[in-house]
Amino acid sequence: MEALRIKLEAHVGEMEKSNAKVAPGLYAELGTLYLKAGATQKAIDFYTKERNAWPESRVLMTSLIQNLERRQSAASGTKQ
C-alpha cells in the first residue's frame, strides 16, 4: 500500500506541477490511503483537493471531511 501511495503521490505531483487537471478520484484515493495509514489530516487535505477540483464530488467529500473532523475533535477531547 505504501508503494502505491508513493507512486500515486508522485503522479499527482507531476500533474499539479504541469498545471494539468488531476483525474477524478485520484485525490480521494490518496486521501483514503493516508487515512488507512493513520494520517487523518493528510486525508482531509486530499479530500478537500478532490472536492475543490471536482464539484460533483462535493457532497461526498464534504461528508467525509466532516466525519473525520468530528472524530479528530472527539479524540482530542478525550485526551484532555
Secondary structure, 3 states (H helix, E strand, C coil): CHHHHHHHHHHHHHHHHCCCCCCCCHHHHHHHHHHHCCCHHHHHHHHHHHHHHCHHHHHHHHHHHHHHHHHHHHHHHHHC
